[in-house]
Amino acid sequence: MTVTAILPVTDETTSLRKTVEILLAENRREISEILIVRCQRTTPAAWAVAEELGREHAGLIQVRLQQRPFLGGAMRDAFEWASGSHVLMMASDLETDPATVKELIAKAKDGYDIVTATRWKSENGFRGYNPLKRFLNGIFQTIFRVLYGTTLSDLTYGFRIFKREWVKTIAWEELRHPFLLETMLKPLRLGARVIEIPSTWRARTEGESHNSFWGNFVYFRVAFKTRFSNKRRLLKTNS
């Protein structure tokens, strides 16, 4: 197994460095490359930390400028650049717990197409999460779970590891945060074997969230469009 880890960065500094340190301390045997993806809005301080990490781990960490906009654009660009047998999608702000990665990788070795983290099956899955957002998130999850006939509990949490072919062959469309939902729903429609493991979400301690509250309702458009699309349209034409 070789893992490409993707870390989009906008205003994360200390949390970015800590994320990388934990990833390498616990998973160095499997991680073959880390793609730190910056955008035009990445702060000078965050960019500086990313460049320092690239120099400290030359040949392992690449710092790339995304071509498509927003979070989904950063991930889609990185999906194309990834060379590992598996692709790890997470955040660089510690809202996705890097200590969970070793468990994601261990389960991926069992042959699953996707191993995804869930906040809903952990005793302390949400720390510092807005109560209203948590309530609405629970409603969203229930609706999506019924719509797709799945037992998965956290379809919107973008903390998961894929076999590379799943990110390379699917026709991704979203550019903003609903891309995180798209990366679960399209593989489900195409028959991916998916398993969840519990993890804890913690509110970031630096920088600010770049996902607007009202933008969350766009997830419904993504869910319904994907559910009723012809499966062939979910794949790239050259796949």
Backbone torsions as a table, in degrees:
resi	resn	phi	psi	omega
1	MET	NA	133.5	170.6
2	THR	-126.6	133.2	-173.2
3	VAL	-116.2	127.8	168.5
4	THR	-95.0	117.8	177.8
5	ALA	-98.7	131.9	-177.6
6	ILE	-109.5	126.3	-179.1
7	LEU	-129.7	94.9	173.1
8	PRO	-68.9	143.2	-178.3
9	VAL	-136.1	133.9	176.3
10	THR	-123.1	-58.8	-178.2
11	ASP	-136.2	23.2	-179.2
12	GLU	-92.9	132.6	179.2
13	THR	-124.7	-76.2	178.6
14	THR	-58.5	-43.1	-178.4
15	SER	-67.8	-34.1	176.8
16	LEU	-63.4	-48.8	-179.6
17	ARG	-62.1	-42.7	-179.6
18	LYS	-64.7	-39.8	178.0
19	THR	-58.9	-47.6	-179.4
20	VAL	-64.1	-43.2	-179.0
21	GLU	-60.2	-43.5	179.8
22	ILE	-68.5	-43.1	178.8
23	LEU	-55.0	-47.0	-175.6
24	LEU	-77.5	-33.4	179.6
25	ALA	-66.1	-33.4	-173.2
26	GLU	-105.1	-14.5	-172.5
27	ASN	-140.4	25.7	-173.5
28	ARG	-61.7	-31.5	-178.2
29	ARG	-63.9	-36.6	-175.5
30	GLU	-91.9	-32.7	-175.3
31	ILE	-77.0	118.8	-178.3
32	SER	-100.3	-21.1	176.0
33	GLU	-160.9	148.2	173.1
34	ILE	-121.1	123.8	177.8
35	LEU	-102.3	108.1	173.0
36	ILE	-91.3	116.6	-172.5
37	VAL	-107.5	116.6	-179.8
38	ARG	-106.7	163.3	179.0
39	CYS	-127.0	-178.8	-179.8
40	GLN	-65.6	-23.2	-178.4
41	ARG	-91.4	-2.3	178.6
42	THR	-59.4	130.2	-176.7
43	THR	-69.0	152.1	177.5
44	PRO	-54.8	-38.1	-179.1
45	ALA	-65.3	-43.7	179.6
46	ALA	-67.3	-39.9	179.0
47	TRP	-62.5	-40.8	-179.6
48	ALA	-62.2	-43.1	178.5
49	VAL	-64.4	-41.7	178.9
50	ALA	-60.7	-43.6	179.5
51	GLU	-66.0	-38.2	177.4
52	GLU	-61.8	-44.1	179.2
53	LEU	-63.8	-37.7	178.4
54	GLY	-63.3	-37.8	178.4
55	ARG	-72.5	-39.8	-179.0
56	GLU	-65.8	-30.7	-176.9
57	HIS	-124.7	52.7	-179.1
58	ALA	-58.3	135.2	-178.8
59	GLY	90.3	-15.6	179.4
60	LEU	-111.4	-42.6	-178.8
61	ILE	-107.1	128.2	174.0
62	GLN	-114.1	138.1	173.6
63	VAL	-107.4	116.5	-174.7
64	ARG	-121.0	146.7	175.9
65	LEU	-92.0	121.7	-178.4
66	GLN	-68.9	148.8	179.4
67	GLN	-98.5	-37.6	176.1
68	ARG	-85.5	154.1	-177.8
69	PRO	-83.5	161.2	170.4
70	PHE	69.2	-179.1	-175.3
71	LEU	-63.5	-47.3	179.3
72	GLY	-61.1	-37.2	177.4
73	GLY	-63.7	-40.6	178.1
74	ALA	-61.6	-45.1	-179.8
75	MET	-66.1	-41.3	180.0
76	ARG	-64.3	-40.7	176.1
77	ASP	-61.3	-45.8	-178.1
78	ALA	-66.1	-33.9	175.3
79	PHE	-57.4	-40.4	-179.8
80	GLU	-70.8	-33.1	-178.5
81	TRP	-80.2	-23.2	-171.3
82	ALA	-61.9	137.8	-179.7
83	SER	-118.2	-7.1	-178.1
84	GLY	-71.9	164.4	175.4
85	SER	-70.1	-22.1	177.6
86	HIS	-132.8	151.8	-177.6
87	VAL	-123.6	124.5	-178.5
88	LEU	-103.7	123.4	178.8
89	MET	-109.3	124.5	-179.5
90	MET	-158.1	-176.0	178.6
91	ALA	-107.4	167.9	179.1
92	SER	-109.7	11.8	-175.8
93	ASP	-106.7	8.4	-179.8
94	LEU	72.7	5.6	171.6
95	GLU	-70.0	-25.9	168.3
96	THR	-101.4	119.2	-171.8
97	ASP	-72.1	111.7	-178.2
98	PRO	-63.4	-19.1	177.7
99	ALA	-70.1	-16.0	177.8
100	THR	-78.8	-18.5	-173.3
101	VAL	-59.4	-39.1	-179.5
102	LYS	-60.9	-32.5	177.5
103	GLU	-74.3	-38.1	175.6
104	LEU	-59.9	-45.3	-178.9
105	ILE	-65.8	-41.8	-179.5
106	ALA	-60.6	-42.4	179.0
107	LYS	-70.1	-35.6	178.8
108	ALA	-61.9	-31.1	178.4
109	LYS	-66.8	-16.0	176.6
110	ASP	-79.5	-3.4	173.6
111	GLY	103.7	3.4	178.7
112	TYR	-67.2	147.8	177.0
113	ASP	-71.3	-38.9	179.3
114	ILE	-140.0	135.4	170.0
115	VAL	-118.7	123.7	-173.6
116	THR	-124.5	147.5	178.2
117	ALA	-85.5	148.9	175.1
118	THR	-130.0	137.7	176.2
119	ARG	-86.2	-18.4	-170.8
120	TRP	-85.1	-9.8	179.7
121	LYS	-111.4	12.0	177.3
122	SER	-106.0	141.7	-178.6
123	GLU	-59.6	-36.8	177.7
124	ASN	-122.7	57.2	-173.4
125	GLY	-71.0	-23.8	-178.6
126	PHE	-124.9	117.1	178.0
127	ARG	-123.7	115.3	-178.3
128	GLY	80.4	16.4	-178.6
129	TYR	-85.0	136.4	178.8
130	ASN	-57.3	125.3	-176.0
131	PRO	-58.0	-38.8	178.9
132	LEU	-66.6	-43.7	178.5
133	LYS	-63.0	-37.0	178.7
134	ARG	-66.0	-42.3	178.1
135	PHE	-60.0	-48.0	180.0
136	LEU	-66.3	-37.2	178.4
137	ASN	-60.2	-41.2	178.3
138	GLY	-62.1	-39.6	177.3
139	ILE	-65.3	-45.8	178.3
140	PHE	-56.2	-47.7	-176.8
141	GLN	-60.5	-41.0	-179.8
142	THR	-64.1	-45.1	179.7
143	ILE	-61.9	-47.5	-178.0
144	PHE	-65.7	-37.8	-179.3
145	ARG	-63.3	-43.0	178.2
146	VAL	-67.5	-43.7	-177.8
147	LEU	-60.2	-35.4	-176.4
148	TYR	-103.2	0.4	177.8
149	GLY	58.8	43.3	-177.4
150	THR	-121.7	157.1	175.1
151	THR	-96.3	-1.1	178.9
152	LEU	-61.5	140.0	-171.7
153	SER	-102.1	-12.9	-172.9
154	ASP	-141.5	77.1	-173.9
155	LEU	-78.8	-15.0	-174.8
156	THR	-102.2	-2.6	-175.8
157	TYR	-86.0	112.6	-174.7
158	GLY	-83.8	58.0	-179.1
159	PHE	-133.6	93.3	-172.2
160	ARG	-159.7	161.0	177.8
161	ILE	-121.4	136.3	-176.0
162	PHE	-119.3	149.3	159.3
163	LYS	-64.5	139.5	-171.3
164	ARG	-55.9	-36.8	-175.8
165	GLU	-60.2	-27.4	-179.0
166	TRP	-70.8	-34.6	179.6
167	VAL	-84.7	-20.6	-177.0
168	LYS	-85.0	-29.3	-170.9
169	THR	-101.6	-15.3	-178.5
170	ILE	-84.2	142.7	178.4
171	ALA	-85.7	96.2	-179.8
172	TRP	-79.2	146.1	-175.6
173	GLU	-126.4	-35.4	-172.1
174	GLU	-76.2	150.1	179.4
175	LEU	-115.4	-26.3	-178.7
176	ARG	-97.8	-163.5	-174.1
177	HIS	-59.4	-30.6	176.7
178	PRO	-58.4	-12.2	172.7
179	PHE	-56.3	-31.7	-179.3
180	LEU	-62.5	-38.1	175.6
181	LEU	-71.2	-41.3	-179.9
182	GLU	-57.6	-36.8	-177.2
183	THR	-70.1	-11.4	173.5
184	MET	-102.1	-40.6	-173.4
185	LEU	-70.4	-40.6	-179.6
186	LYS	-65.6	-45.6	174.2
187	PRO	-59.8	-38.0	177.9
188	LEU	-60.9	-44.5	178.6
189	ARG	-61.1	-30.2	-176.7
190	LEU	-93.1	6.8	172.5
191	GLY	89.0	21.7	179.9
192	ALA	-64.8	143.9	172.9
193	ARG	-86.6	117.0	-173.3
194	VAL	-126.0	140.8	174.2
195	ILE	-134.7	148.4	179.1
196	GLU	-106.0	149.6	168.6
197	ILE	-131.8	146.0	-177.5
198	PRO	-71.5	147.3	176.5
199	SER	-151.8	170.7	-178.3
200	THR	-117.0	128.5	173.0
201	TRP	-91.0	130.7	176.6
202	ARG	-124.2	135.6	179.5
203	ALA	-59.5	138.2	179.7
204	ARG	-61.1	149.4	-179.5
205	THR	-107.1	-3.7	175.8
206	GLU	-142.9	155.2	-178.1
207	GLY	72.3	-167.5	-178.4
208	GLU	-141.1	156.7	179.0
209	SER	-67.6	143.4	179.2
210	HIS	-113.2	18.8	178.3
211	ASN	-112.1	111.7	-178.2
212	SER	-71.7	151.9	-179.1
213	PHE	-59.7	-49.4	-175.5
214	TRP	-70.9	-22.4	176.6
215	GLY	-63.6	-19.8	179.7
216	ASN	-63.0	-25.8	-176.9
217	PHE	-75.3	-14.0	174.7
218	VAL	-65.4	-22.4	179.2
219	TYR	-56.3	-32.7	-179.9
220	PHE	-64.1	-41.8	178.0
221	ARG	-60.0	-44.3	179.9
222	VAL	-61.8	-44.0	-176.8
223	ALA	-63.7	-46.9	-177.1
224	PHE	-72.1	-39.3	178.7
225	LYS	-61.8	-45.8	-179.0
226	THR	-67.1	-39.3	-176.9
227	ARG	-62.4	-36.3	-172.9
228	PHE	-108.8	11.4	175.1
229	SER	-80.9	150.0	171.5
230	ASN	-63.1	134.9	-176.0
231	LYS	-58.8	-33.1	-179.9
232	ARG	-63.9	-27.2	-179.3
233	ARG	-78.1	-10.1	177.7
234	LEU	-83.2	-9.6	-177.7
235	LEU	-107.1	151.4	173.8
236	LYS	-62.7	147.8	-175.4
237	THR	-66.0	-24.0	-178.6
238	ASN	-98.3	11.8	-179.4
239	SER	-79.1	NA	NA
